[in-house]
Amino acid sequence: MKPITGSIVALVTPMHEDGSVDYATLRKLIDWHIEQGTDCIGVVGTTGESPTVTVEEHCEIIRVAVEHAAGRVPIMAGCGGNSTREAIALAQYARQVGADCQLQVVPYYNKPTQEGLYQHFKAIAEATGDLPIVLYNVPGRTVADLLPETALRLAQVPGIVGIKEATGNIERAQWLIREKPAHFAVYSGDDATAVALMLLGGQGNVSVTANVAPRLMHELCAAAIAGDARTATRIQMQLLPLHKQLFVEANPIPVKWAMARLGLCGPTLRLPLTPLSANGQAVVEAALRASGLL
């Protein structure tokens, strides 16, 4: 795989009013992101409502994304699970249909030890390591935390090429960047702190904000990776209201509402997620205006 750098959108999964997946709009969003300069498209992650799509839908979203992108932009396929066997099965499917890499989240709910995490990801790599693996650490959702020393241990496993570090802890990210092997990429999974991580040597940002401001996020990432702190800071300050308010309620509730407000897709979510509250709508509307999107 050619190393992925820059803005990786954590793409929403658009849905019809009845809750079924809106594949036509998914294709339109892929075209729009390519036109806007998004560097990689991540599908069926947290923002893509991976917890509520069926296994069949999960696979079909990956297949449609790969087919429609047609090599124009890399596809990062969310393949994680709290069952190692399920994660391997999803990764095998993603590999079969031509995804460029797989995003593997730390197993959630069953609270594995650090050794359990190591063995989980090692088993996935042994089964599907020819589809490059990006680890995904988001302890705010998974409870289990992939500690830096375990991540660095996994960086030695063939097939594991990077990590999406979504703790927002910049000191922690610095140590990962300092100690990692050359081939191993560190990506931010936290929009608010991503610019700092990239200026310190990170390779990109897996972004929620990119769903509504793809061109600006691409430009921010390009500037930060190039060490252009002045340009990166200017764009960061423009987008800062979105970085904050797109999390005023649980992701992807606010970003789906924002996308509907911009006419990009419908606002439909699946339970247990519920529509954005009236107060949340006012806050997100103000953030869209403050960032120049309305």
PEGICOR-V914712 format. One record per backbone hydrogen bond with DSSP energy under -1.0 kcal/mol. NH is the residue of the N-H (numbers start at 1). CO is the residue of the C=O. Records with the same first field share a line. If there is no record, write none. Layout:
NH: CO / CO
This chain:
6: 203
8: 205
9: 40
10: 207
11: 9 / 42
16: 20
19: 16
22: 14
23: 21
26: 22
27: 23
28: 24
29: 25
30: 26
31: 27
32: 28
33: 29
34: 30
35: 31
36: 32
38: 33
39: 7
40: 7
41: 74
42: 9
43: 76
49: 46
50: 45
52: 49
53: 49
58: 54
59: 55
60: 56
61: 57
62: 58
63: 59
64: 60
65: 61
66: 62
67: 63
68: 64
69: 65
70: 66
72: 69
76: 41
77: 101
78: 43
79: 103
87: 83
88: 84
89: 85
90: 86
91: 87
92: 88
93: 89
94: 90
95: 91
96: 92
97: 93
99: 94
100: 75
101: 75
102: 132
103: 77
104: 134
106: 136
110: 108
117: 113
118: 114
119: 115
120: 116
121: 117
122: 118
123: 119
124: 120
125: 121
126: 122
127: 123
128: 124
129: 125
131: 128
133: 159
134: 102
135: 162
136: 104
137: 164
141: 138
142: 138
143: 139
144: 142
147: 145
151: 147
152: 148
153: 149
154: 150
155: 151
156: 153
157: 154
160: 157
161: 133
162: 133
163: 185
164: 135
165: 187
166: 137
173: 169
174: 170
175: 171
176: 172
177: 173
178: 174
179: 175
180: 176
184: 181
185: 161
187: 163
188: 204
189: 165
193: 190
194: 190
197: 193
198: 194
199: 195
200: 196
201: 198
202: 197
203: 186
205: 6
206: 188
207: 8
211: 208
212: 209
213: 209
217: 213
218: 214
219: 215
220: 216
221: 217
222: 218
223: 219
224: 220
225: 221
226: 222
227: 224
228: 223
229: 227
232: 228
233: 229
234: 230
235: 231
236: 232
237: 233
238: 234
239: 235
240: 236
243: 239
244: 240
245: 241
246: 242
247: 244
248: 245
253: 250
256: 252
257: 253
258: 254
259: 255
260: 256
261: 257
262: 258
263: 260
264: 259
273: 270
281: 277
282: 278
283: 279
284: 280
285: 281
286: 282
287: 283
288: 284
289: 285
290: 286
291: 287
292: 289
293: 288
